[in-house]
């Protein structure tokens, strides 16, 4: 579903403020949302959510925490009627402050003005819920790059929300700038003219929040709003949501897999696992005395320690796998009428780096610091809009000097694993076809391809029966293993990993990190590991580089930098990771 259609579904046919009876702020103890025994079951009988119950009061934040597949997201989507009709949904959901006329006679309001929402899948449900989506309950989706429409500017997408709130067209631009200011976006007038791909991850997430706030909802559902963001931005976004909640007198449902992250920003917590409510209660109480072992496991993440440099064989020490000198990357941000570039943006400035065989270099920094740009430059995957200068030596070969045909053959030595495996692998291909695709391009014969695929399955610990499955039939962690196998089947000497664990829950993250450490030790592959999760970087990388605005502000041995950071920015980044 495109962004325009997603947000239209969320906000279509919203009523004006006059048609909605707001909750009485003089009664803070009254529940604005009550969910009783919400259950979601597939047609085959698989239970996705089992008897979930909770109350949400105005001004409160309820955090729903759990691993991937725990049911936390679909339980919230059920409130808005955004689940497929193949699911059987039962339970009782009550929303306060809604008149009987608002939901028509098919809804069932009681004397207090509390109305039961139609959550069961039937023909009347969507029609009744259209007046709830957007204005009463807003939602910030997990991945803004897929939730925003890539073909529309920021201005057009925010204007869509304002139009649905019945705001006059002449006020759209001024209100859009106000909303972007509210979510702390710098130079909002300039950002209105940009497309989603021209914004950083943090900026895209802020635009999503601005769109959700455009209709001033009573309840805001934030579904993993910080998953793809660096550690400082995670706290900034959650602090922003917390402040906006107070300013707009909203209630918030915060969905996350990171129990420690939501500790500071929630009043109550529900811990879910495989559709079951494992633990539920006041945030401070649960953290002080968690009753369930599963809750304690989520609190105490242990990623292990990076391989010792002494334990890595010293062959080829004289010839680094990767040697970068004076790397500069510029993007054209403004062109003349005739197509020549009028203004450039310096994304990476005079970067040097070196990496030995079998070692891992972690690149950390805030969103927009140039981490992914460096990865794309090393892989020679930047578009023609970018201007790349400097020398990139891989195994002694300057890849910037290679022709297209030579580069195509050389690509086997340098592979990349992208942040979102579901977006980077072809959904129409089976796992077998995905993994062997690179070997097909290289012209490898069928027998050799099949054996290489079998070996890669064993390396990433995937069952052989997964070969004929499609990506949608796999979990997030399994899809990431497929993406890793696709890269490893080429037998590269350098593997670039761009946020490979950011979209995964904590237990799956630990599994993937342990797997990467095992592969590093077994195959002696060098990693360039890009991540905003400093715990993961520390557990996997022997060296670390800290970026800010495209400049390396500090680099060195991982443990030395973690224990004694010198640059103020590095100190702030590391301090944020321990909050």
Residue pairs with C-beta under 8 A, 6 or more apart in sequence:
1 9
2 149
2 151
3 147
3 148
3 149
3 150
3 152
3 157
3 196
4 149
4 152
4 157
4 160
6 141
6 147
7 147
7 157
7 160
7 161
7 211
8 160
8 164
9 82
9 133
10 80
10 133
10 134
10 138
10 139
11 133
11 134
11 135
11 160
11 161
11 164
11 165
11 215
12 130
12 133
12 134
12 164
13 130
13 131
13 164
14 130
14 131
14 133
14 134
14 135
14 164
14 165
14 166
14 215
15 102
15 131
15 135
16 165
16 166
17 216
19 99
19 101
19 102
19 131
20 97
20 98
20 99
20 102
20 135
20 136
21 97
21 98
21 99
21 113
22 97
22 218
23 30
23 32
23 58
23 96
23 97
23 218
24 30
24 97
25 58
25 249
28 57
28 58
28 59
29 57
30 57
30 58
30 96
31 55
31 56
31 57
31 94
31 96
32 56
32 57
32 58
32 95
32 96
32 97
32 218
32 219
32 251
33 55
33 56
33 79
33 93
33 94
33 95
33 96
33 219
33 251
34 54
34 55
34 56
34 92
34 93
34 94
34 96
34 114
35 52
35 53
35 54
35 55
35 79
35 91
35 92
35 93
35 94
36 53
36 91
36 92
36 93
36 94
37 51
37 52
37 53
37 90
37 91
37 92
38 49
38 51
38 52
38 53
38 75
38 78
38 89
38 90
38 91
38 92
38 93
38 119
39 47
39 49
39 50
39 51
39 52
39 89
39 90
39 91
40 47
40 48
40 49
40 71
40 74
40 75
40 78
40 83
40 87
40 88
40 89
40 275
41 47
41 48
41 87
41 88
41 90
42 48
42 86
42 87
42 88
43 86
43 87
43 88
47 275
48 71
48 74
48 87
48 275
49 71
49 74
49 75
49 78
49 275
50 71
50 275
50 276
50 277
51 91
51 277
52 71
52 75
52 91
52 270
52 272
52 277
53 277
54 62
54 268
54 270
54 280
56 62
56 219
56 251
56 253
57 251
58 218
58 249
58 250
58 251
59 245
59 246
59 249
59 250
59 251
60 251
60 252
60 267
60 268
61 242
61 245
61 251
61 252
61 253
61 254
61 265
61 266
61 267
61 268
62 251
62 252
62 253
62 254
62 266
62 267
62 268
62 269
62 270
63 253
63 254
63 255
63 256
63 262
63 265
63 266
63 268
63 269
63 270
63 283
64 72
64 75
64 76
64 253
64 254
64 255
64 256
64 269
64 270
64 272
65 72
65 255
65 256
65 257
65 258
65 259
65 262
65 269
65 270
65 271
65 272
65 298
66 72
66 257
66 271
66 272
66 273
66 278
66 505
67 257
67 273
67 505
67 506
67 507
67 508
68 257
68 475
68 476
68 477
68 504
68 505
68 508
69 274
69 475
70 272
70 273
70 274
70 275
71 272
71 274
71 275
72 255
72 270
72 272
73 142
73 223
73 224
73 255
74 83
74 87
75 272
76 139
76 221
76 223
76 253
76 255
77 83
78 89
78 119
79 93
79 117
79 119
79 137
79 221
80 129
80 132
80 133
80 137
80 139
80 221
81 118
81 119
81 125
81 126
81 129
81 133
83 89
83 121
85 121
87 121
88 121
89 119
89 120
89 121
90 119
90 120
91 119
92 116
93 116
93 117
93 119
94 114
94 115
94 116
94 117
95 114
95 115
95 117
95 132
95 136
95 137
96 112
96 113
96 114
97 113
97 218
98 107
98 109
98 113
98 114
98 115
98 136
99 109
99 113
99 115
100 107
100 109
100 115
102 115
102 131
103 109
103 115
103 117
103 118
103 128
103 131
104 128
106 118
106 124
106 128
107 115
107 116
107 117
107 118
107 128
108 115
108 116
109 115
109 116
117 128
117 129
117 132
118 124
118 125
118 128
118 129
119 125
134 161
134 164
134 165
134 215
134 217
135 165
135 215
135 216
135 217
136 217
136 218
136 219
137 217
137 218
137 219
137 220
137 221
138 212
138 213
138 215
138 217
138 219
138 220
138 221
139 212
139 220
139 221
139 222
139 223
140 205
140 208
140 209
140 212
140 220
140 221
140 222
140 223
140 225
141 147
141 208
141 223
142 223
142 224
142 225
142 227
143 227
143 228
143 420
143 503
144 196
144 201
144 204
144 205
144 207
144 208
145 196
145 197
145 201
145 204
146 423
147 208
148 157
148 196
148 204
148 207
148 208
149 157
149 196
150 195
150 196
150 197
151 195
152 195
153 192
153 193
153 194
153 195
154 176
154 180
154 191
154 192
154 193
154 194
154 195
154 196
154 199
154 207
155 172
155 173
155 176
155 192
155 193
157 207
157 211
158 172
158 176
158 179
158 180
158 192
158 207
158 210
158 211
158 214
159 172
159 176
160 211
161 211
161 212
161 214
161 215
162 171
162 172
162 175
162 176
162 214
163 169
163 172
164 215
165 214
165 215
165 216
167 175
173 192
175 214
176 188
176 192
176 210
177 188
177 189
177 192
179 210
179 211
179 213
179 214
180 188
180 191
180 192
180 206
180 207
180 210
181 188
182 210
182 213
182 244
183 206
183 207
183 209
183 210
183 213
183 240
183 244
184 206
184 236
184 240
185 191
185 203
185 206
185 207
185 210
191 199
191 203
191 207
196 204
196 207
198 333
199 207
200 367
200 368
201 228
201 229
201 233
201 367
201 368
202 229
202 230
202 233
202 236
202 237
202 366
202 367
202 368
203 367
203 368
205 225
205 226
205 228
205 229
205 233
205 237
206 237
206 240
208 225
209 225
209 237
209 240
209 241
209 244
212 220
213 220
213 244
213 248
216 248
217 250
218 250
218 251
219 250
219 251
219 252
219 253
220 241
220 244
220 245
220 250
220 251
220 252
220 253
221 252
221 253
221 255
222 241
222 252
222 253
222 254
222 255
223 255
224 255
224 256
224 257
225 237
225 238
225 241
225 254
226 233
226 234
226 237
226 238
226 256
226 258
226 261
227 257
227 502
227 503
228 419
228 499
228 502
228 503
229 237
229 367
229 532
230 364
230 365
230 366
230 367
230 532
230 573
231 532
231 533
231 534
231 573
231 576
231 577
232 366
232 572
232 573
232 576
233 366
233 367
233 532
234 261
234 532
234 576
235 576
235 579
238 254
238 261
238 262
238 264
238 265
239 265
241 252
241 254
241 265
242 252
242 265
244 250
245 251
245 252
254 262
254 265
254 266
256 262
257 504
257 505
257 506
258 506
259 269
259 271
259 295
259 298
259 299
259 506
260 299
260 301
262 269
262 283
263 283
263 287
264 579
266 283
267 282
267 283
268 280
268 281
268 282
268 283
269 279
269 280
269 281
269 282
269 283
269 286
270 277
270 279
270 280
271 277
271 278
271 279
271 280
271 286
271 292
271 294
271 295
271 298
272 278
273 294
278 292
278 294
278 295
279 286
279 290
279 291
279 292
279 294
279 295
286 295
287 299
290 296
290 299
297 507
298 506
298 507
301 506
301 509
301 510
301 535
302 510
303 509
303 510
303 513
303 535
303 536
303 538
303 539
303 540
304 510
304 513
304 514
304 517
304 539
305 538
305 539
306 360
306 517
306 538
306 539
306 540
306 541
306 542
306 558
307 517
307 520
307 521
307 542
309 359
309 542
311 521
312 356
312 357
312 358
312 359
312 524
312 542
313 357
313 358
313 524
315 357
316 356
316 357
317 356
317 357
319 395
319 396
320 354
320 355
320 356
320 357
320 393
321 355
321 356
321 357
321 394
321 395
321 493
321 494
321 526
322 353
322 354
322 355
322 361
322 378
322 392
322 393
322 394
322 494
322 526
322 528
323 353
323 354
323 355
323 391
323 392
323 393
324 351
324 352
324 353
324 354
324 378
324 390
324 391
324 392
324 393
325 352
325 390
325 391
325 393
326 350
326 351
326 352
326 389
326 390
326 391
327 348
327 350
327 351
327 352
327 353
327 374
327 377
327 388
327 389
327 390
327 391
327 392
328 346
328 348
328 349
328 350
328 351
328 387
328 388
328 389
328 390
329 346
329 347
329 348
329 370
329 373
329 374
329 377
329 382
329 386
329 387
329 388
329 389
329 550
330 344
330 345
330 346
330 347
330 386
330 387
331 344
331 345
331 347
331 385
331 386
331 387
332 341
332 343
332 344
332 345
332 385
332 387
333 343
333 344
333 345
334 341
334 342
334 343
335 341
335 342
336 342
344 387
346 550
347 370
347 373
347 386
347 550
348 370
348 373
348 374
348 377
348 550
349 549
349 550
349 551
350 390
350 551
351 374
351 390
351 550
351 551
351 552
352 552
353 361
353 545
353 552
353 555
355 361
355 494
355 526
355 528
355 543
356 526
357 493
357 524
357 526
358 520
358 524
358 525
358 526
359 526
359 527
359 542
359 543
360 520
360 526
360 527
360 528
360 529
360 540
360 541
360 542
360 543
361 526
361 527
361 528
361 529
361 541
361 542
361 543
361 544
361 545
362 529
362 530
362 531
362 537
362 538
362 540
362 541
362 543
362 544
362 545
362 558
363 371
363 374
363 375
363 528
363 529
363 530
363 531
363 544
363 545
363 547
364 371
364 530
364 531
364 532
364 534
364 537
364 544
364 545
364 546
364 547
364 573
365 371
365 546
365 547
365 548
365 573
366 532
366 548
366 573
367 532
368 549
369 547
369 548
369 549
369 550
370 547
370 549
370 550
371 498
371 530
371 547
372 419
372 498
372 499
372 530
373 382
373 386
373 550
374 528
374 530
374 547
375 416
375 496
375 498
375 528
375 530
376 382
377 386
377 388
377 392
378 392
378 414
378 494
378 496
378 528
379 414
379 416
379 496
380 399
380 400
380 407
380 411
381 416
382 388
388 400
390 400
391 398
391 400
392 398
392 399
392 400
393 399
394 410
394 413
394 414
394 493
394 494
395 413
395 493
397 410
399 407
399 410
399 414
402 410
408 441
409 442
411 490
412 438
412 442
412 490
412 491
412 492
413 492
413 493
413 494
414 492
414 493
414 494
414 495
414 496
415 438
415 487
415 488
415 490
415 492
415 494
415 495
415 496
416 487
416 495
416 496
416 497
416 498
417 480
417 483
417 484
417 487
417 495
417 496
417 497
417 498
417 500
418 424
418 483
418 498
418 500
419 498
419 499
419 500
419 502
419 503
420 503
421 471
421 476
421 479
421 480
421 482
421 483
421 503
422 471
422 476
422 479
424 483
425 434
425 471
425 479
425 482
425 483
425 486
426 433
426 434
426 471
427 470
427 471
427 472
428 470
429 437
429 470
429 471
430 467
430 468
430 469
430 470
431 462
431 466
431 467
431 468
431 469
431 470
431 471
431 474
431 482
432 453
432 467
432 468
434 471
434 482
434 486
435 453
435 456
435 457
435 482
435 485
435 486
435 489
436 449
436 450
436 452
436 453
436 489
437 486
438 486
438 489
438 490
439 448
439 449
439 452
439 489
439 490
440 449
442 490
444 452
452 489
453 467
453 485
453 489
454 464
455 489
456 485
456 486
456 488
456 489
457 463
457 464
457 466
457 467
457 485
459 485
459 488
459 519
459 522
459 523
460 481
460 482
460 484
460 485
460 488
460 515
460 519
461 481
461 515
462 478
462 481
462 482
462 485
466 474
466 478
466 482
471 479
471 482
474 482
475 508
476 503
476 504
476 505
476 508
477 504
477 508
477 511
477 512
480 500
480 501
480 504
480 508
480 512
481 512
481 515
483 500
484 500
484 515
484 516
484 519
487 495
488 495
488 519
488 523
488 525
492 525
493 525
493 526
494 525
494 526
494 527
494 528
495 525
495 526
495 527
495 528
496 527
496 528
496 530
497 516
497 527
497 528
497 529
497 530
497 531
498 530
499 530
499 531
499 532
500 512
500 516
500 529
500 531
501 508
501 509
501 512
501 513
501 531
501 533
501 536
502 531
502 532
502 533
504 512
509 533
509 536
513 536
513 539
513 540
516 527
516 540
517 539
517 540
519 525
520 527
520 540
527 540
527 541
529 537
529 540
529 541
531 537
533 577
534 562
534 573
534 574
534 577
535 577
537 544
537 558
538 558
538 559
538 562
541 558
542 557
542 558
543 555
543 556
543 557
543 558
544 555
544 556
544 557
544 558
544 561
544 562
545 552
545 554
545 555
546 552
546 553
546 554
546 555
546 561
546 565
546 567
546 569
546 570
546 573
547 553
548 569
553 567
553 569
553 570
554 561
554 565
554 566
554 567
554 569
554 570
555 561
561 570
562 574
565 571
565 573
565 574
